[in-house]
Each structure stands twice: as structure tokens, then as C-alpha cells.
Amino acid sequence: MTARPLFARLTGAAPQDLPDGEARNGLIHIAALSLSKTADSLLDPKLVLSWLLSALGAPGAMVGALVPLREAGALLPQLALARLVEGTRRRKLVWAVASLLQGVAALGIAASAILLEGAAAGAAILALLAMLALARAGASVSQKDALARTVPKGRRGAITGFAGSVAAVLGFSFGGLMALGVFPLAVPTLAGAVALAGGALIVAGAVFSLLRETPREPQDPEGTPLDALVQPLAEDGQLRLFIAARAALAVTALAPPFIVLLAQGTERSALDQLGPLVMAATAGSVLAAYIWGRLSDRSSRRTLMAAGILACLSFVVIGAAGTMADGFGSGTAGQIAAAAAMFTVQIAYEGVRAGRKLHLTDMAEDALRARYTALSNTLVGLALLLGGAAGWAADAVGAGPVLLGFAVLAAAGVALAARLDEVQQDAD
């Protein structure tokens, strides 16, 4: 099967309406994004890296810093990187290099896990994760432009959606293989998975570089003045309220490593529950994403509130159980409880993600949307960095009380979201 009919089948387009060049570019996007998203599953800081650091004996503060470092590192540089990307003639080269750098960082993480232990392993892995996050920021800034330049409207969503589905199936399979004991559950196994992710990212960069992208003259390198970029923050109270709500509800992204700590309990080197946790998180994401998306079409504000309420209640139950019992316990009952906790929190995370993306998209005018996005990402990135202090708190008082604190922040996020205005949804 040639590129044209294959791409037509994947996107639902008529083969005769597809130029060969477009079909070829579309399949390259699908291949590269599928590899990249699958690597994200194997490198998940909320689960895989958290479990790896804990198994290596790294301090809880380092485990708690994984998600803030990864998330903030991919958000904070975007404002500066956007100007650099706008100065390039081919966006595909930025994404390809960024993917290559992510792959190198992932291979370094795998090597550190094999060669180091304790705090030394934790410090090395955190430093390499920072490098990976910075490269990911460059990929994030350039990917949408590269897609828009090489594939017309009407088929872009199918590309990203299909790639996401491929990654979800492979991520679920990864968790299933661990749960079934197909391969030994030990640090070398996870290091091998991370190394596989590194190889996938390197291949993804090479594949992406094959795109046929027409070079364009760079935009004005001066870009938008800084005072113009931050002006909406001073003038738009709804933007300030949205950013505050999003920052408070970001605890849904910070929570999984602490569920991992509770799942491990006193057996910090045990890996027997990681497979079910990966499967639970992937299943929660796959099952919830579409439903939350449809609810967001009706009211993104209410979606944020509903997801925040679910997160708050989940954190209360999980945190209280963890505080009283110091973990989920061993055996089948403990595994089921840990998987159920991860499943529920992942559903809440997907709701927050869907609601905040659509609300920001709809609340901003076309001319200001990029500016609003940059401001929101930068400030929430700062908030996530501050969230790294939760790891120090977990070392001092345990993961259970930290999750109870997250419940308070989630409740605050719900209250803030309730004060947002309803935004007019665009009709199809």
C-alpha cells in the first residue's frame, strides 16, 4: 500500500483528494509522533522515573522533584524559545534536534540507573531530566508550526489522535507485560525501558527530518516587546483568575509520585506493583480524555470544577489511608487499591487538562491567544517548580499528609474556577 491510500484510510479522506506529498508528510508525522509519545510513556516521571528513583534509594525529595522539574522545564523556556524558533527557516529541524537531545538525555538516565545508587543516582537523573525537559520545550514550540506547514487543516487532528492512540496501546501493553511478569521486575528492566525510549526519540528525530517542508523567511527576530507580552496579565482579571485556578489544580500532575511512594510502602525496592499502576494510569487517560473533551465543549469552567472536586475527594481518601496505614499494604488487595487510586487521579488530571486547554483557547481573542498561552505556561511552570517542595515534605511527614495538602489546593482550585466566566463555545 502506497502512502496516499494508507494515509487516506487513517484520516478518512478520499485518496484522490490527497497529493502524494501530503500523504507522505502525514505518515511521517504519525510515525515520529507515535515514537515520541510512546517514549513519553516509558519515561513517565509520574510513574516510571518515580519508581526507579525510589528503587535506587534516592531521597523522597528527589522523587517529589521529578514531575515539577519535567513539567516546569518544558513550560518555562517556551517564551524565549518561541523567538528562536521564529528565526528558523525550517521548523522540522528544530523538532528533529530537540528529539535527538531528548533521546541522548534518556540514554543518560538509563546509564545513571545502572551505574549509580542513592542520592548520586537521583542527582544525575534529575540533571538529565532537566536537559530532556528543555529539549522538549523546543519540540513543543516547533511541532505545531511544522504540522501546519506540511499538512492542511482537516487532517491534523487525525494525525495527533492516531499517534496518541498508538502510544496509549503500547503504554498499556508495557504495563501489562510487567504485571504478568513477562520480564524480571528490577532496576535493570526499567533502565532498559528508559534506554528504549531514548532510542525511540532518536529515531523519531531522524524520521521527522524527512518531512518535505518549504523553507520560509524568518520572522522579525526582535519579536514582541516583553511589556506587551505581560500586559494582558495586568489588564485581564479573568486571565489572572484562570492562571491561579490552573496552578492550584496542577496538584493533579504532582500527585502520582506520592501514590507510588504509598504503593511501595516500606518495600522501596519492590517493583511488583509498577505494571498495574502503569496500566491503571493509561486506562484512566484513554477512557477519560474523550468524555472530558465533550464535557468541556459544553462548559470548560464546569469541567475544571468537576475534575477538581474529583481530585480533592480522591486526595482526601488516599491521603487519609496513607497516613493511617503508611501505604496500601501488600498482596492483591494493596495492588488493587494502589491501581484504583492511580486510575482515579489520572481521570481527574485528564479533566483538568481538557478543561484548562479549551477554556484558555475560548477566552482569548485570536490576536492574544499565543500571548495568553505563553503567560499561562510560564507562570504555571513557576508554580510547578515550587511544587517540588512537596518532596521535602514527604521526607519529613510522609506521602499521606502531602496528599491531604494537595486536597486543600484542589479545593482552592475549584473555588477559583467557580469564579471564572462562562466562555462562548464555537459552534461547528
Disulfide bonds with the S-S distance in Angstrom:
none
